[in-house]
């Protein structure tokens, strides 16, 4: 799974999390953890693009 696909999956989990029936106590831990994973994955993608490992979009 590419990092971009992982990022899309994390976003889908964030969107669906209020509707999957988890207790609010779990969501209070799950949503910040998913947010942190989104930030870290985005930073890794940005780092790879800036270092030239991944070509920028549209090229």
Secondary structure, 3 states (H helix, E strand, C coil): CCHHHHHHHHHHHHHHHHHCCCCHHHHHHHHHHHHHHHHHHHHHHHHHHHCCCCCCCCC
